[in-house]
Structure formats: C-alpha cells, structure tokens
Amino acid sequence: MMQKLLPGIVAMAATVVASNILVQFLFGQWLTWGAFTYPLAFLVTDLTNRLYGAQAARRVVFTGFAVGVACSVIGTQIMGEFGPLVTWRIAIGSGVAFLTAQLLDVAVFDRFRGGVWWRAPLISTLVGSSVDTALFFSIAFSTTLAGLEPGNDVTWANEVLPLLGLGPAAPLWVSLAVADWGVKLLLALVALLPFRIIVRKLTAPIA
C-alpha cells in the first residue's frame, strides 16, 4: 500500500513546501502566489480517497501536516525585513487549519462517496476550504487571539478598510481571507477536471 501511496505523499509534500515558499510573494493586493498552489492539497487528498480509501487519504494528510510543521518551524528561524518569515501564530494557524480542514475533507468525501462522480470531491473541498480559511486567518491575525503570541504585533492586519477595497468596512485580514477563500472555491471547480481524468486513467480496466 505504501508504494501505491508514494505519488500522493510526494505530491502532498511538494504542494506544502511550494505553498510555504510562494506565500512569501504577493499577487496583487489581497493574495500571495501560495494561494494558487495550496488548494492542490485538497485535490491530492480527494484523489487518494477515491482511489485507495479514507484511511489511505489520512496517511497522506498526516505526511503533509508533518512537512508543514517542519516548514513552519524553519520559517520561524529565518529573519526577514520585518522579523521572522513565519510567526508562531501563523505556524499554529497553518498547522491547525491544515490538519482540521484536510481530515474534514476526508470525512465529508467518504460520506458522499456514492452517487455522481463530482459530488464527493466538490462538496468535501468546498467544506474543507472554507474551514481552512476561517481557521487560519482568525488564528493568525485576529486580535481576539492575540494571547497566542503577545509579542507579535498584528495591528497592520486589523486596520479597518473597505472589504476588498469595495465593500463595507472590515479588518484587513478579513479581506485577505475572503480573497483567499474565493481562489479556493474557484480552484475547487477547476480541480474537478484533473480529478476526473486521473481517476478514469488509474481505474480503467487493463485491455
């Protein structure tokens, strides 16, 4: 089984590492490049779940979590222009959000496994992505949880501005979260195509 899971494990690890690197680079005003690679983790989890079952998917998730923790710890030791590249709040938020959202994705996918092919991956990814965004941004930047890292100044993230530059007034981190969530929802739809192609290819009967 581990040999079968190796591509998924490698893909998950690569996704997590790439996202941790690309999150350092801005894409426009509200996003980073990591926002476009991180949702691939849900595709990897759902493919593993469809092909090998929920238990196998959880193994891949735990691998991604371990890699993510390692990346976060390394990031806390690297100093950038404004301090550590990764604060402890971001590290905690990232780990909690990833593990909770991915395991929820596995459970929801398993619940909707039957029926039309697109239902399980779409519903599970939408649920998981929403929980991931809510947990990460609130843990990492909300003033309500400032006690997690009292020395970390997050006033910049709580500056009140129009939502996404257009809507009602809200803390900056809320705009960042909404933009991130929107990308995840869009990519959840886009990911249905490679999901369908890969599952068909790997489950097609041998002639």
VODRENPA-180509 format. One line per 8 residues: number of its first residue (from 1); their letters; for each residue x, y, z of N, C-alpha, C, CB. Coordinates in pm, 1 decimal, m for minus. Glycine has a CB too. Example, Ala and Ser with C-alpha at 12.3 -4.5 7.8 and 13.67 -1.06 7.14 Angstrom:
2
1	AS	1319.0/m569.0/780.0/1230.0/m450.0/780.0/1320.0/m330.0/780.0/1130.8/m447.3/904.6 | 1285.0/m225.0/708.0/1367.0/m106.0/714.0/1290.0/3.0/787.0/1408.4/m59.8/572.5;
This chain:
207
1	MMQKLLPG	81.8/m120.9/0.0/0.0/0.0/0.0/85.2/125.9/0.0/m92.5/0.6/120.0 | 195.2/125.4/79.2/279.3/243.6/85.9/337.5/279.3/m50.1/390.7/222.5/185.9 | 367.1/176.5/m130.4/419.4/203.1/m264.4/313.7/272.7/m349.8/465.1/72.0/m331.9 | 188.4/231.4/m334.8/80.1/295.5/m409.6/58.5/439.4/m363.7/m49.5/215.8/m394.1 | 81.4/463.9/m235.5/58.1/596.8/m180.7/174.3/693.4/m206.4/32.9/586.5/m32.5 | 287.3/640.4/m249.4/405.8/724.7/m265.6/382.8/845.8/m355.9/518.4/642.6/m320.9 | 317.2/830.7/m472.8/292.2/950.7/m555.1/209.7/1056.4/m481.0/220.1/911.4/m684.2 | 109.7/1012.7/m405.7/27.8/1106.8/m330.1/106.8/1173.9/m219.4/m92.7/1036.4/m271.7;
9	IVAMAATV	191.4/1097.0/m152.3/273.3/1152.1/m45.3/370.3/1255.7/m99.9/349.5/1040.8/26.8 | 433.4/1222.4/m212.2/528.3/1315.6/m274.7/455.8/1441.1/m323.1/602.0/1247.5/m392.8 | 338.9/1422.3/m384.3/261.7/1537.0/m434.0/217.3/1627.1/m319.4/139.1/1489.0/m513.3 | 173.3/1566.9/m209.1/130.4/1646.8/m94.4/248.4/1722.9/m34.8/65.3/1557.3/12.4 | 360.8/1655.2/m17.4/479.2/1720.7/38.6/524.6/1835.6/m50.9/593.6/1619.1/56.9 | 525.2/1812.0/m182.0/567.7/1915.9/m276.6/473.1/2035.8/m272.2/574.4/1859.1/m419.6 | 343.5/2008.4/m260.5/243.4/2115.9/m253.6/263.4/2201.1/m128.9/101.0/2057.4/m254.8 | 285.3/2135.2/m16.7/303.8/2207.0/109.9/431.6/2290.4/107.3/307.9/2108.1/227.8;
17	VASNILVQ	540.6/2232.4/59.5/667.7/2306.3/52.6/655.6/2424.6/m42.2/782.5/2213.5/7.2 | 599.5/2400.8/m161.3/584.7/2508.6/m259.0/497.4/2621.8/m204.5/524.7/2454.3/m388.9 | 389.8/2586.3/m137.1/298.9/2687.7/m82.9/365.7/2769.4/26.6/172.3/2622.0/m28.5 | 447.1/2703.5/109.7/517.9/2775.1/215.6/620.8/2872.2/159.1/586.0/2676.5/309.1 | 675.7/2840.2/44.2/770.5/2931.0/m20.6/696.9/3043.5/m92.2/859.6/2854.3/m119.8 | 594.7/3007.5/m169.1/525.8/3105.8/m253.0/439.2/3203.1/m173.3/440.4/3034.7/m354.4 | 404.7/3168.3/m49.4/324.4/3258.4/33.2/403.3/3384.9/67.6/278.9/3187.1/162.1 | 533.3/3381.7/47.2/616.6/3499.7/74.2/607.9/3603.8/m36.9/761.5/3457.8/92.9;
25	FLFGQWLT	545.1/3569.7/m150.6/542.4/3658.6/m265.6/399.5/3703.2/m296.1/603.9/3589.7/m387.6 | 379.5/3833.3/m301.7/246.7/3888.8/m322.1/198.2/3870.9/m465.1/245.8/4034.9/m285.8 | 66.3/3852.4/m477.8/m0.9/3852.2/m607.5/m114.0/3953.3/m596.4/m54.4/3707.6/m647.6 | m90.4/4071.6/m645.4/m189.2/4177.4/m630.1/m192.2/4228.5/m487.5/m327.1/4128.0/m670.9 | m305.5/4283.2/m447.5/m316.6/4348.1/m317.3/m364.8/4254.6/m207.1/m409.5/4464.9/m327.2 | m435.2/4147.7/m244.5/m502.4/4067.0/m143.4/m453.1/3923.5/m134.8/m647.7/4066.2/m170.0 | m367.2/3882.5/m226.9/m329.2/3742.0/m234.4/m177.6/3724.8/m238.4/m392.0/3677.2/m356.8 | m134.4/3600.4/m217.9/4.0/3562.1/m244.5/0.1/3448.6/m347.0/79.4/3518.6/m111.9;
33	WGAFTYPL	114.8/3418.9/m405.6/119.1/3309.3/m502.1/86.0/3175.4/m437.0/256.4/3302.5/m567.7 | 109.1/3166.0/m306.5/77.1/3042.1/m236.8/m69.9/3008.3/m237.8/123.9/3050.0/m96.8 | m154.4/3110.2/m256.0/m299.1/3086.4/m260.1/m338.4/2999.7/m379.0/m374.4/3218.9/m265.8 | m253.6/2995.9/m481.5/m286.5/2920.3/m602.2/m230.8/2778.3/m599.7/m234.2/2992.9/m723.8 | m133.7/2752.4/m513.2/m78.2/2617.0/m505.0/m137.2/2537.0/m389.1/72.7/2623.6/m490.5 | m166.8/2603.6/m279.4/m215.3/2533.5/m160.5/m342.4/2450.8/m186.1/m241.8/2633.7/m50.6 | m441.5/2500.4/m262.2/m562.9/2419.7/m284.2/m536.9/2285.7/m352.6/m660.8/2498.0/m366.8 | m419.3/2268.3/m413.6/m387.5/2139.1/m473.9/m382.8/2028.7/m368.9/m254.2/2146.6/m548.2;
41	AFLVTDLT	m361.5/2066.8/m242.5/m360.0/1967.3/m135.7/m493.6/1895.0/m127.4/m327.2/2033.0/m1.5 | m602.9/1967.4/m150.5/m735.1/1904.1/m146.4/m753.1/1807.0/m263.1/m845.9/2011.1/m149.1 | m697.4/1842.2/m378.5/m703.9/1752.1/m492.9/m627.8/1623.0/m463.3/m647.1/1820.2/m618.6 | m509.0/1635.3/m405.8/m429.5/1516.8/m371.3/m504.2/1429.0/m271.0/m292.3/1558.5/m313.7 | m561.8/1491.1/m169.2/m637.0/1416.1/m68.0/m756.3/1344.8/m129.4/m684.2/1509.2/43.5 | m831.3/1414.1/m214.5/m951.4/1355.1/m273.8/m918.0/1242.7/m371.4/m1032.4/1462.2/m344.8 | m809.5/1258.9/m446.4/m767.3/1151.5/m537.0/m729.0/1026.6/m458.3/m648.8/1197.6/m624.4 | m653.7/1046.2/m352.0/m613.3/932.8/m268.7/m735.4/865.7/m207.1/m516.1/978.5/m158.2;
49	NRLYGAQA	m830.4/946.0/m162.9/m952.3/893.6/m101.7/m1032.3/811.1/m202.2/m1038.5/1008.3/m46.7 | m1048.0/864.9/m321.4/m1124.1/794.4/m424.3/m1057.1/663.3/m465.2/m1141.7/883.5/m546.2 | m924.4/665.5/m479.1/m852.1/550.3/m530.9/m824.1/444.0/m425.3/m723.0/595.4/m591.4 | m795.1/487.3/m301.2/m747.8/392.7/m200.8/m824.7/396.7/m69.4/m604.6/418.0/m173.5 | m918.1/489.4/m55.1/m999.5/492.3/65.2/m958.3/598.2/166.2/m995.6/360.0/129.8 | m1044.4/616.0/266.7/m1026.4/722.4/364.9/m902.0/702.9/450.6/m1147.7/731.2/453.6 | m873.2/580.8/490.3/m757.0/557.1/575.7/m628.4/595.4/503.6/m751.4/410.1/619.6 | m619.3/559.8/376.8/m501.2/596.1/298.0/m491.4/747.8/282.7/m505.9/528.7/159.3;
57	ARRVVFTG	m604.6/813.5/262.2/m605.2/959.2/248.8/m555.5/1025.8/375.7/m745.5/1009.4/215.0 | m593.0/971.1/490.9/m546.5/1028.3/618.1/m395.7/1014.4/632.1/m616.7/960.3/736.8 | m339.4/906.4/583.6/m193.8/890.5/589.2/m124.8/1000.1/508.4/m152.3/751.2/536.7 | m179.1/1028.5/392.0/m122.0/1134.1/308.4/m136.3/1270.0/377.4/m190.6/1136.5/169.6 | m250.6/1291.7/441.4/m273.7/1417.4/513.4/m172.2/1434.0/626.4/m417.3/1422.1/569.8 | m148.5/1328.6/703.3/m54.0/1337.9/815.1/88.1/1364.9/764.9/m57.0/1208.5/898.5 | 120.6/1311.7/647.3/250.5/1341.5/587.7/260.3/1489.6/554.8/273.2/1256.8/461.2 | 155.5/1542.6/492.7/153.9/1684.8/460.0/161.9/1771.0/583.5/29.9/1719.2/382.0;
65	FAVGVACS	94.1/1728.6/691.1/97.3/1803.0/816.3/238.7/1806.6/873.6/0.5/1741.3/917.7 | 307.2/1692.1/871.3/443.5/1685.6/923.7/537.2/1776.0/844.1/494.8/1541.3/921.2 | 522.3/1774.2/712.9/605.4/1860.6/628.1/575.0/2007.1/655.5/582.7/1828.8/478.9 | 445.7/2037.5/672.0/405.8/2174.9/700.0/461.9/2225.3/831.9/255.3/2185.8/701.3 | 459.3/2140.1/934.4/514.9/2178.1/1064.5/664.4/2205.7/1051.5/489.4/2067.2/1169.6 | 733.6/2120.0/976.9/877.5/2139.3/957.3/905.4/2271.8/886.5/936.9/2022.4/876.5 | 825.9/2302.1/783.6/843.7/2428.1/710.4/818.0/2548.4/801.1/749.7/2433.1/588.4 | 715.5/2538.6/884.1/681.6/2649.5/973.1/791.7/2673.8/1076.2/548.8/2621.8/1043.9;
73	VIGTQIMG	842.9/2565.5/1134.8/949.3/2578.9/1234.3/1073.2/2641.5/1171.3/983.9/2441.8/1295.9 | 1106.6/2596.5/1050.8/1221.4/2655.7/980.7/1195.9/2803.2/953.8/1249.3/2581.1/848.0 | 1073.2/2835.5/912.8/1038.1/2974.3/882.2/1048.4/3066.6/1002.0/899.3/2980.6/827.3 | 1021.2/3014.1/1122.6/1030.9/3098.0/1242.5/1175.2/3135.5/1273.8/969.2/3026.4/1362.0 | 1269.7/3060.8/1216.8/1411.2/3086.3/1244.3/1477.7/3172.1/1137.5/1485.3/2955.6/1256.9 | 1405.8/3203.5/1031.2/1461.8/3284.4/922.7/1410.9/3427.3/936.7/1424.3/3225.4/782.9 | 1501.1/3520.7/949.2/1463.8/3660.5/969.7/1449.2/3732.6/835.6/1568.4/3731.9/1057.7 | 1336.0/3800.4/818.9/1312.4/3881.9/701.7/1321.5/4029.4/735.8/1177.2/3849.9/641.2;
81	EFGPLVTW	1271.0/4111.9/648.7/1278.7/4256.3/667.3/1200.7/4302.5/789.8/1227.1/4327.4/543.9 | 1088.8/4235.8/819.5/1002.5/4277.7/929.7/1000.4/4178.6/1045.8/862.6/4298.0/879.2 | 1098.4/4089.4/1050.5/1103.0/3989.8/1156.9/1105.0/3849.0/1097.2/982.6/4006.4/1252.4 | 1070.7/3746.6/1177.3/1070.4/3608.8/1126.1/976.0/3594.8/1006.5/1029.2/3510.1/1237.6 | 1016.6/3511.9/909.4/929.4/3489.7/793.9/797.4/3426.8/835.5/998.9/3401.0/690.9 | 801.4/3347.1/941.2/680.7/3281.7/993.5/671.5/3308.9/1143.2/682.5/3127.3/964.8 | 565.9/3375.7/1186.7/544.5/3396.3/1330.3/484.3/3269.4/1389.5/451.6/3519.5/1356.8 | 488.6/3258.8/1521.6/432.3/3139.6/1584.5/280.8/3133.0/1567.0/467.6/3136.7/1732.8;
89	RIAIGSGV	215.5/3248.4/1561.6/70.1/3248.1/1536.8/39.6/3192.8/1398.7/11.8/3390.5/1550.7 | 119.1/3233.9/1299.7/99.2/3182.2/1164.5/127.7/3033.1/1160.9/188.9/3256.4/1063.8 | 232.9/2990.9/1231.0/266.4/2849.1/1234.6/153.7/2767.4/1296.8/396.0/2827.2/1312.2 | 100.7/2816.0/1409.8/m10.2/2746.3/1476.0/m133.9/2745.4/1387.7/m42.6/2811.9/1611.0 | m166.1/2861.7/1330.9/m283.3/2871.1/1244.4/m273.1/2780.7/1123.9/m303.2/3012.6/1199.3 | m154.1/2777.2/1065.0/m133.4/2693.0/947.7/m151.3/2545.9/980.5/4.7/2716.4/889.9 | m90.3/2501.9/1091.3/m99.7/2361.2/1128.4/m240.4/2319.2/1165.7/m7.4/2332.4/1242.3 | m306.0/2399.6/1248.8/m443.3/2368.4/1291.8/m538.2/2368.1/1172.5/m491.8/2470.0/1397.6;
97	AFLTAQLL	m526.3/2469.2/1086.9/m615.6/2480.2/971.3/m595.5/2363.8/875.0/m592.7/2613.0/898.4 | m469.4/2332.0/845.3/m441.3/2223.4/751.1/m496.4/2091.2/801.3/m291.3/2211.1/726.8 | m460.3/2054.7/924.6/m499.8/1923.2/974.3/m651.5/1912.9/989.6/m431.4/1894.4/1108.0 | m714.3/2015.4/1044.0/m859.9/2012.9/1062.6/m932.8/2006.9/929.0/m905.7/2136.0/1141.3 | m893.5/2093.7/836.8/m962.6/2101.3/708.1/m942.7/1975.5/625.2/m914.5/2222.0/630.0 | m821.2/1922.5/624.7/m794.3/1803.6/544.2/m865.2/1679.7/599.2/m644.6/1778.5/537.2 | m864.6/1663.9/729.7/m935.0/1549.3/788.0/m1085.9/1562.6/770.0/m900.9/1535.7/937.1 | m1134.7/1684.8/774.6/m1276.5/1708.4/747.3/m1308.2/1676.7/601.6/m1314.9/1854.2/780.0;
105	DVAVFDRF	m1217.9/1714.5/512.8/m1233.0/1683.0/370.5/m1244.9/1531.5/350.6/m1113.2/1739.0/289.3 | m1158.7/1456.8/417.9/m1161.4/1310.7/406.7/m1295.8/1255.7/453.9/m1046.6/1248.0/488.4 | m1343.4/1305.2/567.0/m1469.4/1255.3/623.9/m1589.3/1289.3/535.0/m1490.8/1313.6/764.1 | m1592.3/1412.9/485.2/m1704.8/1454.6/400.4/m1702.0/1378.4/268.2/m1700.4/1607.5/374.3 | m1583.2/1362.2/210.0/m1570.7/1286.2/85.5/m1624.5/1144.9/105.6/m1423.2/1281.8/38.0 | m1586.9/1082.3/216.3/m1631.2/945.8/244.4/m1782.8/939.0/259.4/m1563.5/892.8/371.2 | m1840.8/1045.1/318.1/m1985.9/1050.0/337.3/m2059.8/1057.8/204.5/m2023.7/1169.2/424.6 | m2002.7/1128.6/106.2/m2069.4/1147.9/m23.3/m2003.9/1065.8/m134.6/m2068.3/1295.8/m61.3;
113	RGGVWWRA	m1936.8/958.8/m97.0/m1861.8/879.7/m194.3/m1950.6/824.8/m305.4/m1791.3/765.5/m124.6 | m2071.7/784.3/m272.3/m2161.5/729.9/m373.5/m2223.7/839.1/m458.7/m2270.4/647.9/m308.0 | m2295.1/798.9/m561.6/m2363.4/896.9/m646.1/m2275.8/947.6/m758.5/m2410.5/1013.1/m563.2 | m2313.2/1062.0/m812.8/m2239.5/1117.8/m926.7/m2094.5/1144.8/m887.7/m2306.6/1247.9/m977.1 | m2003.0/1132.2/m983.1/m1859.8/1133.7/m954.1/m1809.3/1265.2/m894.6/m1784.0/1104.6/m1079.2 | m1873.8/1376.2/m930.1/m1820.3/1507.0/m890.4/m1868.5/1551.3/m752.5/m1858.7/1611.5/m992.9 | m1971.7/1485.1/m699.6/m2031.3/1534.9/m575.0/m1934.8/1528.1/m456.5/m2156.7/1455.7/m542.7 | m1870.8/1412.7/m436.0/m1781.7/1397.0/m320.9/m1663.5/1493.0/m324.7/m1731.0/1254.7/m314.0;
121	PLISTLVG	m1589.2/1501.8/m436.3/m1475.5/1594.4/m436.6/m1516.5/1741.0/m426.1/m1394.6/1574.7/m561.5 | m1628.2/1777.6/m486.9/m1669.0/1917.1/m484.0/m1716.1/1958.5/m343.9/m1779.8/1941.5/m586.6 | m1805.8/1879.5/m286.1/m1858.5/1915.1/m153.7/m1748.7/1911.7/m48.0/m1972.3/1820.0/m113.8 | m1666.8/1807.9/m50.5/m1562.2/1795.5/51.0/m1459.8/1908.1/40.7/m1492.2/1660.9/38.2 | m1425.0/1946.7/m81.9/m1328.4/2053.9/m99.9/m1387.1/2188.1/m59.4/m1281.1/2059.0/m244.1 | m1512.7/2212.8/m92.5/m1576.0/2338.5/m53.7/m1584.1/2351.1/98.7/m1716.3/2348.7/m115.4 | m1621.9/2242.8/165.1/m1630.5/2245.2/311.4/m1491.6/2261.0/372.7/m1697.7/2116.6/364.0 | m1398.2/2178.7/327.5/m1263.4/2184.0/380.7/m1196.1/2318.2/357.7/m1180.9/2075.5/320.1;
129	SSVDTALF	m1212.0/2373.1/238.0/m1150.4/2502.0/205.4/m1206.7/2614.0/291.4/m1171.1/2534.8/57.9 | m1335.9/2611.1/314.1/m1399.2/2715.4/395.2/m1348.0/2710.9/539.1/m1552.3/2699.8/392.8 | m1341.5/2591.0/595.3/m1291.8/2575.1/731.5/m1144.6/2614.5/739.5/m1311.2/2430.3/779.5 | m1067.4/2574.9/640.1/m924.7/2607.4/636.4/m902.6/2758.6/641.7/m859.9/2549.0/509.8 | m974.1/2831.2/556.2/m958.8/2976.6/550.9/m1000.9/3042.0/681.8/m1040.2/3034.3/435.6 | m1115.0/3000.7/735.1/m1165.7/3060.5/858.6/m1069.9/3038.2/974.9/m1302.8/3003.2/892.8 | m1019.4/2916.7/988.7/m929.3/2885.9/1098.4/m796.0/2958.1/1084.9/m906.5/2737.0/1106.2 | m735.9/2950.1/967.1/m602.3/3008.1/952.0/m601.4/3158.4/977.4/m548.7/2979.6/813.0;
137	FSIAFSTT	m687.3/3232.7/910.2/m681.4/3378.0/920.0/m723.2/3429.1/1057.9/m769.3/3440.1/813.7 | m820.2/3362.5/1119.7/m862.1/3407.6/1252.9/m754.1/3377.8/1356.5/m994.6/3340.2/1293.7 | m691.7/3259.5/1347.8/m586.2/3225.0/1443.0/m462.9/3311.7/1421.8/m549.2/3077.2/1430.4 | m427.4/3333.9/1296.3/m303.0/3405.2/1265.3/m311.7/3555.7/1288.0/m264.1/3379.2/1122.7 | m431.1/3616.8/1268.4/m435.7/3763.0/1264.6/m541.5/3830.4/1351.5/m456.5/3804.9/1127.1 | m640.8/3758.2/1399.3/m746.6/3821.8/1477.3/m693.5/3872.1/1611.4/m862.3/3723.8/1499.8 | m737.1/3991.6/1651.2/m694.6/4045.7/1780.4/m753.0/3964.1/1896.0/m736.7/4193.3/1793.1 | m862.1/3893.3/1870.6/m924.5/3811.7/1974.9/m828.7/3705.6/2027.0/m1051.5/3745.4/1921.7;
145	LAGLEPGN	m738.6/3657.7/1940.7/m646.4/3551.1/1978.7/m503.3/3603.1/1995.3/m649.5/3439.5/1874.5 | m491.7/3730.7/2026.5/m358.8/3790.7/2042.3/m278.3/3723.1/2152.0/m371.5/3938.9/2072.5 | m345.2/3661.8/2248.3/m276.6/3594.6/2358.1/m191.6/3476.6/2314.9/m376.1/3548.6/2457.8 | m213.8/3425.7/2193.6/m132.8/3314.6/2145.1/13.4/3354.0/2130.2/m186.5/3264.5/2012.2 | 37.5/3480.4/2098.2/174.6/3531.3/2080.8/173.8/3680.5/2113.1/228.1/3505.3/1934.0 | 175.5/3713.7/2241.2/160.6/3853.9/2281.9/262.5/3948.4/2218.3/171.5/3863.9/2430.8 | 381.7/3898.7/2189.4/485.1/3984.9/2132.3/470.7/4010.2/1984.6/617.3/3926.5/2157.1 | 373.4/3947.1/1921.6/354.4/3961.3/1777.0/253.3/4071.6/1748.9/307.6/3827.7/1714.0;
153	DVTWANEV	297.5/4177.7/1687.6/211.3/4292.4/1657.4/133.7/4266.7/1528.1/295.3/4422.8/1645.4 | 0.8/4252.6/1539.0/m81.7/4227.9/1420.6/m174.6/4345.9/1393.0/m163.7/4099.3/1438.5 | m135.4/4463.4/1440.9/m220.1/4581.1/1417.2/m235.7/4609.6/1269.1/m162.1/4703.6/1487.3 | m131.2/4581.0/1190.3/m139.9/4604.4/1045.6/m252.6/4521.5/984.2/m5.7/4570.6/977.1 | m272.1/4398.8/1032.9/m374.7/4309.9/977.4/m514.0/4348.5/1023.8/m346.2/4165.7/1015.9 | m522.5/4431.7/1126.8/m652.2/4470.2/1181.3/m690.5/4613.9/1147.1/m651.9/4452.5/1330.8 | m614.1/4674.8/1057.2/m652.1/4807.1/1007.7/m786.4/4796.4/935.2/m542.1/4865.2/912.7 | m879.4/4883.0/970.4/m1014.2/4877.0/913.3/m1015.3/4947.6/778.1/m1118.4/4941.3/1009.5;
161	LPLLGLGP	m1053.5/4871.4/675.4/m1056.3/4920.6/538.4/m1182.2/4866.4/469.3/m926.8/4878.5/461.0 | m1220.6/4924.4/355.7/m1331.9/4865.8/279.4/m1298.7/4722.1/239.1/m1362.9/4950.9/153.4 | m1393.9/4633.3/254.8/m1372.9/4492.6/221.5/m1331.5/4478.2/75.7/m1500.1/4410.7/249.2 | m1213.6/4421.9/53.0/m1157.0/4405.6/m81.7/m1151.5/4538.5/m157.2/m1239.4/4303.8/m161.8 | m1145.6/4647.4/m81.9/m1136.0/4779.5/m142.2/m1266.6/4834.9/m193.4/m1040.1/4775.8/m252.5 | m1375.5/4757.4/m178.0/m1504.0/4798.9/m236.0/m1620.5/4790.9/m138.7/m1534.8/4714.6/m355.9 | m1618.2/4694.7/m49.3/m1734.2/4666.5/34.2/m1735.1/4740.8/166.0/m1741.8/4521.8/60.7 | m1810.9/4689.7/262.6/m1821.0/4754.1/394.7/m1688.3/4747.8/468.9/m1931.1/4687.6/479.1;
169	AAPLWVSL	m1674.1/4830.5/569.8/m1550.8/4836.3/646.8/m1528.3/4705.5/723.0/m1554.1/4954.9/744.0 | m1403.7/4658.0/719.3/m1368.0/4534.1/787.8/m1217.1/4533.2/809.1/m1414.4/4408.3/706.3 | m1168.7/4457.5/907.2/m1023.7/4446.4/924.8/m958.2/4393.1/797.3/m990.6/4354.5/1044.7 | m836.0/4436.3/773.7/m763.5/4393.7/653.8/m757.8/4243.3/640.5/m623.6/4449.3/655.1 | m738.9/4171.3/753.5/m724.7/4026.2/744.5/m852.4/3959.6/693.1/m687.6/3968.8/880.6 | m965.1/4023.3/713.1/m1090.5/3967.7/660.6/m1090.2/3974.7/507.5/m1213.6/4044.4/718.7 | m1041.9/4085.3/453.0/m1030.5/4096.2/306.6/m934.4/3991.2/252.5/m983.0/4237.7/265.8 | m822.0/3971.7/323.0/m726.0/3869.5/280.7/m789.8/3731.1/283.2/m601.3/3872.0/370.9;
177	AVADWGVK	m870.7/3705.5/385.6/m937.3/3575.7/398.4/m1040.7/3555.2/288.8/m1003.7/3563.2/535.1 | m1118.9/3658.1/259.8/m1222.6/3646.9/156.8/m1159.3/3622.6/19.7/m1310.1/3774.5/153.5 | m1050.9/3693.9/m9.0/m982.8/3674.5/m137.3/m927.0/3533.0/m147.4/m869.7/3777.5/m154.8 | m866.1/3485.6/m40.2/m811.0/3350.4/m36.5/m921.3/3246.7/m54.1/m736.2/3326.4/95.5 | m1032.6/3267.6/14.1/m1146.7/3175.6/4.7/m1201.5/3171.6/m137.4/m1257.8/3216.8/102.9 | m1208.7/3286.6/m201.3/m1258.5/3292.0/m338.6/m1171.7/3212.3/m434.0/m1266.8/3435.3/m385.3 | m1040.1/3220.7/m417.5/m949.6/3142.9/m501.6/m969.5/2994.2/m477.5/m803.7/3182.2/m475.1 | m984.8/2956.1/m351.5/m1005.5/2814.8/m319.1/m1134.0/2761.3/m381.7/m1009.5/2795.4/m167.6;
185	LLLALVAL	m1241.4/2840.0/m378.5/m1367.8/2796.0/m437.3/m1355.2/2781.2/m588.6/m1480.2/2894.8/m403.0 | m1286.5/2876.1/m651.5/m1267.1/2868.3/m796.0/m1185.5/2745.3/m833.3/m1198.2/2994.9/m847.7 | m1077.4/2722.2/m760.8/m991.8/2608.3/m792.1/m1057.8/2475.5/m757.5/m860.3/2620.6/m718.5 | m1153.7/2477.3/m664.7/m1229.2/2355.2/m635.7/m1306.4/2309.6/m759.1/m1325.9/2377.8/m517.6 | m1357.6/2406.2/m834.1/m1428.8/2374.0/m958.1/m1331.7/2330.0/m1067.4/m1510.5/2494.9/m1006.0 | m1221.8/2403.7/m1080.6/m1122.3/2371.7/m1182.8/m1063.2/2233.2/m1159.4/m1010.9/2477.1/m1184.2 | m1041.7/2197.6/m1032.7/m977.9/2070.1/m998.7/m1063.3/1948.9/m1033.5/m945.4/2067.3/m852.2 | m1190.6/1969.4/m1060.1/m1275.8/1855.9/m1097.2/m1229.0/1790.9/m1227.3/m1421.5/1901.4/m1111.1;
193	LPFRIIVR	m1173.6/1870.6/m1317.5/m1127.9/1815.3/m1445.6/m1009.5/1720.0/m1426.8/m1088.7/1928.8/m1541.3 | m898.5/1763.2/m1363.4/m790.2/1666.5/m1342.3/m831.3/1550.6/m1252.8/m670.3/1735.7/m1282.4 | m921.7/1573.8/m1158.4/m970.7/1465.3/m1073.3/m1035.7/1357.2/m1158.9/m1071.2/1518.9/m968.5 | m1122.7/1400.3/m1247.7/m1194.3/1305.4/m1333.7/m1098.3/1230.9/m1425.8/m1300.6/1378.3/m1416.9 | m1004.5/1303.8/m1485.7/m910.6/1244.1/m1580.7/m820.8/1141.7/m1512.2/m825.2/1352.6/m1647.0 | m766.6/1178.8/m1396.5/m673.4/1089.4/m1326.3/m744.7/965.3/m1274.5/m605.7/1162.9/m1209.9 | m863.6/983.1/m1218.0/m938.4/867.3/m1166.2/m973.4/772.1/m1280.0/m1067.5/913.2/m1093.3 | m1018.2/825.1/m1392.2/m1051.0/740.5/m1507.2/m930.1/664.0/m1556.8/m1108.2/824.3/m1619.9;
201	KLTAPIA	m816.4/733.2/m1563.1/m694.1/670.6/m1614.9/m646.3/558.8/m1523.6/m583.5/775.0/m1631.5 | m652.0/582.1/m1392.1/m598.8/484.2/m1298.3/m695.1/371.9/m1263.4/m557.9/552.7/m1174.2 | m822.3/389.5/m1298.4/m920.0/283.6/m1268.7/m971.8/216.5/m1395.8/m1037.6/341.2/m1189.5 | m918.8/256.1/m1510.9/m962.8/194.1/m1637.4/m917.3/48.4/m1640.2/m906.2/271.9/m1761.6 | m1005.0/m40.9/m1689.7/m965.1/m182.6/m1698.0/m850.6/m203.8/m1795.5/m1083.9/m268.8/m1739.6 | m761.5/m293.6/m1759.4/m647.6/m324.4/m1846.8/m693.2/m412.3/m1961.7/m534.1/m394.0/m1767.7 | m661.0/m372.1/m2084.1/m706.7/m447.0/m2202.1/m634.5/m580.5/m2212.3/m684.4/m365.1/m2330.7;
